[in-house]
Amino acid sequence: MPAGLRWSMLKLFDLADIAMPSPNLPNKLSRLQQVRERSLSIAAYLSAEDAAAQSMPDASPVKWHLAHTTWFYETFILAEFEPDFAPFHPAFRLLFNSYYNGIGEKHPRPQRGLLTRPGLDEVLAYRHAIDQRLHHLLDKAPSANLSDLVELGIQHEQQHQELMLTDLKHLLSCNPMYPAMLTSAEPHPVSDIDASAEAPLQWLQFTEDLFYIGHAEQGFCFDNEMPRHRQFIEPFQLASRLVSNADYLAFIEDGGYQNPLHWLAEGWDWIRQQQILHPLYWRPASSWQEFSLHGLRQLDPQQAVCHLSYFEAAAYASWAGARLPTEAEWEYAARKDGQDCAIAQLFDCCWQWTSSSYAPYPGYVTAAGAIGEYNGKFMANQYVLRGSSCFTPKAHSSVSYRNFFPSTARWQRTGIRLARSILHHTAATG
């Protein structure tokens, strides 16, 4: 179906026919509307077939994302606060539950692409109905607890907007036609092209310090960003920009994927078993190409290299005579950015792997009930990433935001920022 026709159909079910907020309606409803509409604007580029397909167990169909984000509001807000609550469809409680064991049974994640029913039209009708009910509920002077849950729902949907794009990119890359979702001739709400870092990489110096890490600003944060606590760091250096495609190509051409000395043992076994020889979306040809939402393009040497696993990031750092920063070092440097130094590509480019395992901060307490399953249950066998990518909705990330993925994850826009220990580096160079 042509994108224009698809968009027209989607508009039938968005929030346009709901009355705009009155002057006394909380600003939260306006933000909720904007976020809900953005999800539809991403889906507007797709056919029903695009929206229903699932390319791998870690990814989900766009149709499922549209339904699950709606399920979140229905399950955690309407079911709790709406008088005489009744579910839109009893089966949706199971079909669109992601990982909340406290809610009940779940449809298996690897089989979400088999859910041809409900169809996309019914999912859009589901969104429309829940949006109307949320509007009526929020128009009644919401309590602080309700307002907090709506904010969590907004942030949750923004996370899924990023997942929609990364999952779509993986799906389209599996098609030998390498179809483009985006074209340069049309305006669109997302981009798969980030700001190039043309300046030479420089090493920024940071002295030892005892400082506070964690959420400190006003406004929303996820529970894994708290509590704020002290962290001591040794002197270190941080790269002024991310590793570029040209930088990483030098690693490949030097036999980086064939030299076990650069790899963690588990990483070496993994790339051998999976026969991995380059970043996920690179395609060897007479000259390297890279798949993006704009289709297959010539590899831009100045763009940040992305879609790398933790294992690949750590191997490149070893080859470059450096290491990955800890999350404390990354946050410390990010808070200095614009004050004592200028650091390129901290945000809106690629998520940056750190060497820190995803673990609770000292004093962390999991929230009560099913909502407590949001972050804490995943604090094992994952590594922390910092910053944000060009797929991340604007203003969603922050300096204390803790993203996390397992060491083999590559379908997210994950890249590399190098660090060095000053004492170790000085000793090594004499």
C-alpha positions in Angstrom: 0.0 0.0 0.0 1.4 3.4 -0.9 2.7 5.4 2.1 0.2 8.2 1.5 -2.7 5.9 1.6 -1.4 4.1 4.6 -1.0 7.5 6.4 -4.6 8.4 5.5 -5.8 5.2 7.1 -3.8 5.7 10.2 -5.1 9.2 10.6 -8.5 7.8 11.0 -7.5 6.3 14.3 -5.2 8.9 15.8 -6.0 11.6 18.3 -7.0 14.2 15.8 -10.7 13.7 16.4 -10.3 14.1 20.2 -10.9 17.6 21.5 -7.7 19.5 22.1 -6.8 20.2 25.7 -8.7 23.0 27.4 -6.5 25.7 29.0 -6.9 24.0 32.4 -6.1 20.5 31.3 -2.6 19.4 32.5 0.2 19.7 30.0 0.7 16.0 30.4 -2.2 15.2 28.1 -0.7 17.4 25.4 2.6 15.5 25.7 0.8 12.2 25.7 -1.0 13.1 22.5 2.3 14.1 20.8 4.0 10.9 21.8 1.0 8.7 20.7 0.9 10.5 17.4 4.6 10.0 16.8 4.2 6.3 17.0 1.6 6.5 14.3 3.8 8.7 12.2 6.5 6.0 12.2 4.0 3.3 11.3 2.7 5.5 8.5 5.6 4.5 6.3 4.7 0.8 6.4 2.3 -1.5 4.7 0.2 -3.9 6.8 2.7 -6.7 5.8 5.7 -4.6 7.0 3.9 -3.9 10.4 3.2 -7.6 11.1 6.5 -9.3 10.3 9.1 -10.3 12.9 12.7 -10.9 11.7 14.2 -12.5 14.8 13.3 -13.3 18.5 14.8 -10.1 19.9 12.7 -7.9 17.6 9.0 -7.4 17.5 6.5 -6.4 14.8 5.6 -2.8 14.6 1.9 -3.9 15.1 2.9 -5.5 18.4 4.7 -2.3 19.5 1.6 -0.3 18.7 -0.6 -2.7 20.7 1.8 -3.2 23.6 2.3 0.5 24.3 -1.5 0.8 24.4 -1.8 -2.3 26.6 0.6 -0.5 29.1 -1.8 2.4 29.5 -4.9 0.1 29.7 -3.3 -2.3 32.2 -1.4 0.1 34.6 -3.7 3.2 34.4 -7.2 2.5 33.2 -7.6 -0.8 35.1 -6.4 1.0 38.2 -8.2 4.4 38.0 -11.1 4.1 35.6 -14.5 3.6 37.2 -16.3 0.5 36.0 -13.2 -0.6 34.0 -13.7 -3.2 31.3 -10.9 -4.4 29.0 -11.1 -3.5 25.3 -10.6 -7.2 24.5 -10.0 -9.9 27.2 -7.4 -11.7 25.0 -5.2 -8.6 24.7 -4.1 -8.9 28.3 -2.1 -12.0 27.4 -1.2 -11.2 23.7 0.4 -7.9 24.4 2.0 -8.5 27.8 5.8 -8.3 27.3 7.5 -9.6 30.4 5.3 -8.7 33.4 4.9 -11.9 35.3 2.8 -10.1 37.9 0.1 -9.5 35.3 -0.2 -13.1 34.2 0.6 -15.3 31.2 2.4 -14.0 28.1 2.5 -14.9 24.4 6.0 -16.2 23.6 8.2 -13.3 22.4 9.7 -15.3 19.5 6.2 -15.9 18.2 4.9 -12.3 18.1 5.1 -12.4 14.3 2.6 -15.2 14.2 -0.1 -13.0 15.5 -1.9 -12.2 12.3 -5.0 -11.6 14.3 -5.9 -9.0 15.5 -5.1 -7.2 12.3 -3.5 -3.8 12.0 -6.9 -2.1 11.7 -8.1 -3.6 14.9 -4.9 -2.6 16.7 -5.4 1.0 15.5 -9.0 0.9 16.7 -7.7 -0.4 20.1 -5.3 2.6 20.3 -8.1 5.0 19.4 -10.4 3.6 22.1 -7.8 3.6 24.9 -6.7 7.2 23.9 -10.2 8.4 24.3 -10.6 6.8 27.7 -7.3 8.2 28.8 -8.4 11.7 27.7 -11.6 11.4 29.8 -9.7 10.1 32.8 -7.0 12.8 32.7 -9.6 15.6 32.2 -10.7 15.0 35.8 -7.9 16.6 37.8 -5.6 13.5 38.0 -3.9 12.5 41.2 -0.2 12.7 41.6 0.0 8.9 41.4 -2.0 8.8 38.2 0.2 11.6 36.7 3.4 9.7 37.5 2.1 6.6 35.8 1.1 8.5 32.7 4.6 10.0 32.6 6.0 6.4 32.9 3.7 5.4 30.0 5.0 8.3 27.9 8.6 7.4 28.6 7.8 3.7 27.9 6.3 4.5 24.6 9.3 6.6 23.6 11.5 3.6 24.3 9.3 1.5 22.0 9.5 4.1 19.3 13.2 3.6 19.2 12.7 -0.2 19.2 10.2 0.2 16.3 12.9 1.7 14.2 15.7 -0.7 15.1 13.4 -3.7 14.6 12.2 -2.3 11.3 15.8 -1.8 10.2 16.6 -5.4 10.9 13.5 -6.6 9.2 14.1 -4.6 6.0 17.8 -5.7 6.0 16.7 -9.3 5.7 15.1 -8.5 2.3 17.5 -9.0 -0.6 16.0 -6.0 -2.3 17.2 -3.8 0.6 14.1 -1.7 0.5 14.3 1.9 1.9 11.8 3.0 4.5 12.9 6.7 4.2 13.6 8.8 1.1 15.4 12.1 1.0 12.6 13.6 -1.0 10.0 13.5 1.8 10.0 14.9 5.4 10.0 12.2 8.1 10.1 12.1 11.9 13.3 10.0 12.1 16.7 9.8 10.6 19.3 7.0 10.1 22.1 9.5 9.5 23.9 11.1 12.4 26.3 14.0 12.6 29.7 13.1 11.3 32.8 13.7 13.4 35.3 15.2 11.0 37.8 16.4 13.7 40.7 14.1 14.6 40.2 12.1 17.8 41.7 13.8 20.8 42.2 12.5 24.3 40.5 14.5 27.0 42.1 14.5 30.5 40.2 13.9 33.7 41.7 13.9 37.1 40.8 11.6 40.0 37.7 12.7 41.8 34.9 11.7 44.2 31.6 12.7 42.8 27.9 11.9 42.8 26.5 9.6 40.1 22.8 9.2 39.2 19.8 11.3 38.5 20.2 14.8 39.9 18.0 17.0 37.7 14.4 17.9 38.0 11.9 15.8 36.1 11.5 12.2 35.2 14.0 9.4 35.7 13.8 5.6 35.6 14.2 3.8 38.9 17.6 2.3 37.8 19.1 5.8 37.7 18.6 6.1 41.5 19.6 6.6 44.2 22.3 9.1 43.6 25.5 8.0 45.3 29.2 8.8 45.5 31.6 7.2 43.1 35.4 7.5 43.1 37.3 7.5 39.8 41.0 7.3 39.0 42.6 9.7 36.5 41.5 8.7 33.0 41.3 9.9 29.4 38.2 9.9 27.2 38.1 10.1 23.4 36.7 13.4 22.2 34.5 11.7 19.6 33.1 8.2 18.7 35.0 5.7 16.7 34.2 6.2 13.0 33.6 3.8 10.1 37.1 4.6 8.8 38.6 3.9 12.2 36.8 0.5 12.4 37.6 -0.4 8.8 41.3 -0.1 9.7 40.7 -2.7 12.4 39.0 -5.0 9.9 41.7 -4.6 7.3 44.4 -5.3 10.0 42.7 -8.7 10.5 40.9 -7.7 13.7 38.2 -10.4 13.3 40.9 -13.1 12.7 43.1 -12.3 15.7 42.0 -13.9 19.0 44.4 -11.8 21.0 42.0 -8.8 20.9 38.9 -10.8 21.9 37.3 -11.9 25.1 37.2 -15.7 25.1 33.4 -15.8 24.9 33.4 -13.1 22.2 35.9 -15.0 20.1 33.8 -18.2 20.3 30.7 -16.2 19.4 32.1 -14.6 16.3 33.5 -17.9 15.1 30.3 -19.7 15.6 28.2 -16.9 14.0 30.8 -16.3 11.3 30.9 -12.6 12.0 33.4 -10.6 10.0 32.1 -7.0 10.1 29.4 -4.8 11.6 25.9 -6.0 11.3 24.7 -3.8 8.4 28.0 -3.6 6.4 27.9 -5.3 3.0 31.2 -6.2 1.2 31.3 -5.2 -2.4 33.9 -3.4 -4.7 33.7 -0.8 -1.9 31.9 -1.3 1.4 28.2 -0.5 1.6 26.0 -0.1 4.6 22.3 -0.7 4.9 20.1 2.0 6.5 16.5 3.0 6.6 17.4 5.0 3.5 18.4 1.7 1.8 21.8 0.4 0.8 24.3 3.2 0.6 28.1 3.7 0.2 29.8 3.5 3.6 30.5 7.0 4.9 34.0 6.9 6.5 33.2 9.8 8.7 30.0 8.5 10.2 30.2 6.8 13.6 30.5 3.0 13.4 27.4 1.5 14.9 25.4 -1.8 15.4 28.3 -3.4 17.2 28.1 -5.9 20.0 29.9 -5.4 23.3 32.4 -8.1 22.2 33.2 -6.1 19.0 33.5 -2.9 20.9 35.9 -4.4 23.5 38.0 -6.1 20.7 38.4 -2.8 18.8 39.4 -1.0 22.0 42.0 -3.7 22.7 43.3 -3.3 19.2 43.5 0.5 19.5 45.5 0.2 22.8 42.6 1.5 24.8 39.5 0.3 26.7 35.8 1.0 27.1 34.9 3.6 29.8 33.1 2.7 32.9 29.6 4.2 33.2 30.9 6.4 36.1 33.7 7.8 33.9 31.2 8.4 31.0 28.7 10.3 33.3 31.5 12.3 35.0 32.9 13.4 31.6 29.4 14.1 30.3 28.6 16.4 33.2 31.9 18.3 32.5 30.9 18.7 28.8 30.6 22.4 27.9 32.3 23.4 31.2 35.9 22.0 31.2 35.8 20.3 27.8 33.9 19.7 24.6 32.9 16.2 23.8 31.4 15.3 20.4 28.5 12.8 19.8 27.6 12.3 23.4 23.9 12.1 22.4 21.7 11.7 19.3 24.3 9.5 17.5 25.0 6.0 18.9 24.5 4.4 22.3 28.0 3.9 23.7 29.1 0.7 25.3 30.7 0.9 28.8 32.6 -1.8 30.6 30.2 -1.7 33.5 27.8 -4.6 34.2 24.2 -3.6 34.6 23.7 -3.8 38.3 21.7 -1.9 41.0 23.1 1.2 42.5 23.8 1.1 46.2 20.4 1.4 48.0 18.3 0.6 45.0 14.9 -0.7 45.9 12.6 -2.4 43.4 9.1 -0.8 43.2 6.2 -2.8 44.6 3.9 -4.7 42.3 4.2 -5.6 38.6 5.5 -2.1 37.7 8.6 -3.1 39.7 9.5 -5.5 36.9 10.3 -2.6 34.6 14.1 -2.6 35.2 15.3 -4.5 38.3 14.7 -8.0 37.0 17.1 -7.5 34.1 20.1 -6.7 36.3 22.1 -9.8 35.3 24.3 -10.6 32.2 23.9 -7.2 30.6 26.2 -4.2 30.0 25.4 -0.6 30.4 25.3 1.8 27.5 25.2 5.6 27.8 24.1 8.5 25.7 21.4 8.1 23.0 21.1 7.4 19.3 19.6 9.2 16.3 16.6 6.9 16.8 16.1 8.0 20.3 13.2 10.5 20.6 14.4 14.0 21.4 14.5 14.9 25.1 14.0 11.3 26.1 17.6 10.5 27.2 19.6 12.3 29.8 23.1 12.3 31.3 22.1 9.7 33.9 20.1 7.4 31.6 21.2 3.8 31.8 20.5 1.7 28.7 21.4 -2.0 28.8 21.8 -5.0 26.5 23.5 -8.4 26.5 27.0 -8.6 25.1 25.9 -10.0 21.8 23.2 -7.4 20.9 23.9 -5.7 17.6 20.6 -4.6 16.1 20.5 -1.4 18.3 22.5 1.6 17.2 25.4 0.9 19.5 28.9 2.3 19.0 32.3 2.9 20.7 33.8 5.7 22.7 37.3 4.9 23.8 38.9 5.5 27.2 42.4 5.0 28.7 43.7 4.8 32.2 46.3 7.6 32.6 48.6 5.7 35.0 48.5 2.5 32.9 49.1 4.5 29.6 52.0 6.4 31.1 53.7 3.3 32.3 53.1 1.5 29.0 54.7 4.4 27.0 57.5 5.0 29.3 
